[in-house]
Every structure is written in structure tokens, then in C-alpha cells.
Amino acid sequence: MTFATKGADRRWSALALIVTAQLMVILDVAIVNVALPSIKSDLGFSQANLQWVISAYAILFGGVLLLGGRLADLLGRRRLFVAGLALFAASSLLCGIAWSEGSLIGFRAVQGLGGALLAPAALSLLMTTFAEGRERNLALGIYGAASGSGAAAGVLLGGLLTSYLSWSWIFFINVPVGVAAIALTPLLLQESRAGLGHRHFDFLGAATVTSGLMLLVYAMTRATSDGWTTGTTLGLLAGSLALVLAFVVIELRSPAPLLPMRLFRSRTLSAANATMAVVGGVVFSEFFLLTLYLQDVLHYSAVESGVAFIGFALTVVVLSNVAQVVVGRLGVRATLTAGLLASAASVAWLTRLPVDGHYFWDLFPAFVLGGAGMGFSFVPVTIASLTGVERSDAGVASGLINTSRQIGGAIGLAAVTAIAASSTSAYVHGHPGVSATSGLALDHGYQTALYTLTALLVAGALVAAVLVRSAPTPDAAAERLDGDAFALDEAA
């Protein structure tokens, strides 16, 4: 075997490690949903506080992603990858042995912090391991399969573990995976840092954007229970907006910005992040709504609800790998637009879900079409978000696209929860004698929320069709050439 062949084998083994770590983080966003009733019963959660099992993770994860990406650039991507793995595995163990409401919520917040360090480091390691072009597109196809199917696989795995073991195992399962990944990292991944010529850190920018994003996710969470027009919600949103605007001003003036504003000169990168926010909002919201529909309207068990999503998960896995070939032939713009339109058609199909729905007639075709749409969306949008980015900015660009997905997901979930609840309430008021917990009322609310998601996907498809470029611009190509002078630090 030649040296070049060994290097190629090592790259693909490294990809397997990166994808495993990414899948672990993505799974944990969804895996908790079906275990919530068991967690509520065992730890004595109140109904009002139960949402914090998910929200504590989401707030830290969404708020720190951008900071995690820049730390990876400055301190070393492999180093942050290992730190994120260690923190994620340790906090997963603590979550599994949690003894009260407060302990589980606190440990979930730490787990979200670990994910925020791990996720952008993983994607930036992929970017610096594979050169832009066919090989990177293939690697991103595999990465996209993990990201796209993670929510469906999380629901399935959560149902199986909760039903046949206990809810603690949805967290315990991360521990051996994390330990094995840490052991393999020095063997498979090279250390890399941004070739910036300095190690200055933008503390003020980091403080404003992290607190601003965390406050935004917190505001979205509170809005679902307090209402969108209450003083608390409006105050939190105003505070978040002020912090984000302050961050932009700081970055424009900083000699070593956390997020270089020049990145947004790329129309494709800006459109890709906007589109990823749409995709994140739809994925988070769709799985949340459909899990409730299966359990509250069709009365599926946790295991049955998980198994129901297999068609979606398998389709994403298969077609994410096909998508990178299609991108090579049709380009990023055409593939992404087609994927978003297929997803819109899938969600539009689901808007007709009846109270007495039949899985194979009413759900399965939409799941297959939706899996295809997501597979053809995740891969091109990730490629677009990294096209033309200098290697010195790999971490922050990776953090940015992950942030777009997470913040989009938090906003989308909060919005559709409010829309579904409002529609259900309106249905009850218009139909005397119908309970707010009846299948008819709940189904009406879910259908209304799914109409909203359909419109959001169509809007995303328009953004992709108009603003995304299929080929790098000459400026982007020049940036790539400049970015080849990045630092590899084998000894770190």
C-alpha cells in the first residue's frame, strides 16, 4: 500500500469518527422527546418545568456554537473536538444519574455546552481534511446523512431505550461512544489551527453574541408559555436584539473579530445560512408536531412512535449520499431548491392528517418524500455554507452554519408551538363540547402549524433559487488560494 493510499484511508476513517461525533450531538436534540413522560414520572417534574429538559440543552448549545467555532480556529480544532467529546460524555453520565429536576436541567445545560464545542470543531475538521471539490462533497454527503437523519433516528432510539431499559440509557449510551471517540482522535485526526498570525481573542464580541443568542433562545422558550406579547417576552427579545446589534458594531471595529463580517460578502454563504435556519426550523418543528400527533391523536406508544420514523431516516441516509453526486452534475442551487420544494410537498401532504389516520396511507409516503427532500437539502446547503471560505475561518464558518440551524430550530419550534396551541384553542371555542385535549382539536392545531411550515419551505426555496450560486465566484477562488497557508500542528 502506498503512502498516498494510506493517507486516503486515514481521511475516510477520520470522516467516520467526525460523523459519529456529529450524530451523537444531533441525536441528543431529539432523543429526549419520547422519554419526557418517564422523566416526569421518575423525577417528579412539574408540567411547566418539563420543557427545560430540552430548553436547557438548546440554550447553551445554540448560544455558544459561534464561540465554539472561533475557539477551534484559535486553540486547535482537534483540541476543541476532544474537549467537547469529554464534556459531552461526562455530562451525559451525570444526566443519566440525575436525582432531581434541578440536577437534570443543570447537567443538560452542560451537555449543550459540550455539544457547542464539539459540533463546529467536527465540521471544520472535515473541511480541513478534505479539499474543496468532489471528495469534500462526498464527505459532506455522508455528514449530511448523519445530520439529516439524526432527528428521526433520535426518536426511534429514544423510544427503544426508554421502553426496554429506562430513560437514563438515552444518556448513558453517549458515554462509551464518547470515550472510544476520544481514544481514536489522536490516531485519525491531525491538529490544525487558523493561520491568522495572532492569537488575540475578541472577548467583548464573544460576550455579546453568546449572551445575545442565549437570551434569544430563552425568549423563544418563554414565549411558548408566557405568550408573545407579554412584557417578559418582549423585554427578553429587545435585550437579545440589543446585544446582537452591539456584537455587529464590535465586530466591524475589532482588529481580530470573532466573526469576520467579510464572510457575508459571499451572497452564497449568506443565503446558505438563511436557508439552513429554515431547514432547522422545519426539522425541529415537524418532528415535534408529528411525535405529538402519533402519541396524542393516534395513541402510539413510545416504541411505535420511534419506529414510525424509520422510513424518513433511511431515505435521508440513502439520498444524502446520492445528493453529492447530483450536486456535481446539477450544481448546488438546483439541488438545494429541488430538495426544499420536495420537503414542502411532503409537509403539504401532512397538512391533511386525519384524526383516524392510517400510517401507510397518511404518513409513510410523506415521510419518504420528506426524507428525500431533507437529503437533497442538507448536503448542498452545507457545501454552500463552506464554499470559498478560507481555511483560517473554517471553525467560525462551521459554527455559523450550526448556529443558523440551532437558532432557526429554536425560533421555529417556539412559533409552531404557539400557532398550534392558538389554533387548537380557536377550534374549541368554535365547537362547543369539544375538549382542548381531544383528537379533533389537537389535530386541527397540528394541521395549521404544518401549513406554516409548508410556506416557510417555499420561501426557503425562493431564497436558494435566487441567491445561491452553483459555482464559486472568482473572488471565492482567490480566497481559497490565500487560505491554503494554514497551520498544521502535528505535535499539539
Phi, psi and omega in degrees: 000130182283165178299320180297320180294318178298320178297320179294317179299319180296321179299317182286329173293321176298320178299318179301320178293315180298316182294321178299315179296317180297318180297322179299317180291316182293319178303321186289344175290324187255335191296335184284334189307309185285347180269352185303318178301319179292319178297317179301316182291314186288322185258001177069036178293142168282159180298324182292325184272348185299325181299338183287346173297324177271316187293323180299319177295313185295323183295311180290319181297309182291326185283331188256355184304314182295318176297318179299321179296318181287325176299323178297319178298319188274319186264344182120125185291320178293321180299315179291326177300313180293317179299317178296317177301313182297315180293321180294315181294316181295317180290330175297318177299316180294322177300319182294332180256014180303144186243357183202172175305305185298321182293317181293318179298316179297315181291328176294325177296317178295322178297320176297323176296317177300318178296325180290332174280324186283313190299309180291328177296321180297313182292322179290328174295321175298317183295321182276347177276325183245131178289150180299134182135209188300315183294319178294321178298321177295316179298319179291333174297317178291317177299318179295326177298318178294314181293318184288325183267355185301319181295315180294316179295326179296318178297316179297309183295321178299319178296317181294312182294318181294320184284320188258343175238263173196169182298333181301331185286345174293339175262319182301328184297336180287336188294305179296326178296315180295318180296316179297320180295320178297318181296325183277339186304311180298335181279331190247335187245133174272144176288142174214148177227163176288135177275069186267345181078005177206168176232030178289144180239134183277080185296318182294317176297318179298317182295316184289316183287322180294313179293324179295315179291320178297320179294324178296312180297320178297318179297318178298320180294314180294328183298328181293333180256324184272338185101153186279342185252007179287158180299323180297311182296313181296323178294318178296318179295319179295319178297319178297315180298318180297319180292319180293319177296321177298322178299316180299316179298316180298317182294325179292335183257346187283137176287340179223071188293148174295316178235099180299121182295342178297339178302326184280000172292337176282112180298324181294315179298316180298315180294323180297319179291322176296318180293321178296325176298320176296313181299316178298316179299320181288315182298310179303311188288318183298315181291326176297311182295317184288327175297317177295319179299314181296320185272321186268333181257311180270352176060043173284152173282174179300317179294316181297322178296318179296314181297329182301334184269005182300318180302320179294310185298314182295321179295320177298315182301313184292311188278343172296324179283333173287327186300324182293331175289318180295321177301319179297331182266316186259341182097163183295313186299310182295319181294314181296317179298316179297319179297317180292323178291322176296319177296320178298319178295322179296312181292325176299321176300319184288343179295346180262014182303123180272165179296325181255043186301149177251129189303308187286339179265322189261335185245313189302314179300321179292325178294318179294314179296319179294322176297320177296316180298316179292321178299321180274002176255312185299316184294305181295326181290327177289319176300314181297324183288343182247353182294126178079001180282133177296148180296333177293341179253015184301316182294312183291325176294322177293319177296324181294315182291324175293322178296318179302317180294314185290315179293319175301319179296317181295315179294315180299316181295317178297318182294311183290330176297315179294319180296315180297316181296317180295318180293321177297316180298318179296322179295318180296317180294329180273354181226083181306138180095348179267129181279150178293342179261005180285156179300322181298313182292315180296317181298321178298318179296318179296320180298317179298317179296323179291328173300319179298317180294325177298314179297322179297319179293321177297318177297319177298321178297322178295318177299314181297316184293327185269322192253335182279135176259138182285329182242147177299145177281163176304323179297320180294321179296321178295322178298321180296320180295318178296326184283355180290346180270060179257160189264126171258125182241090185293331187276348186290000000 
